[in-house]
Amino acid sequence: MVRQITVDALLSLAVLVALASALGVAVMPDVYQKLHYVTPLATVAPVLVGLAVLVQSGWSAISGQTFVTVILVVIAGPVVSHATIRAAKIRADGDWRVRSQPGSAPGDGRR
């Protein structure tokens, strides 16, 4: 009984994270701001689902495989976010590097 309530609570939290992320993506105006709301979906929600599997099945091969998958998803999330932001920057500016304005010294913070 307690185990099932814990599993349901963890999965409910994962769903709430996904819904909040979807809402954030829907209301933000540009790709840079939208990407901030994808991060919890890529990191927090998989961990909650993995914990739910661990609680449901205990320490087993199933939970081990689940946590290997969770680790890969959590590692891949920031990599995909970085690649997406770089692609958006290239699409907007034609290059991903920050360009200095004429007359500014390197590293002074002006673009």
PyMOL commands that set and color helices and strands:
alter all, ss='L'
color gray80, all
select helices_A, chain A and resi 2-27+31-57+61-93
alter helices_A, ss='H'
color red, helices_A
deselect
rebuild
show_as cartoon
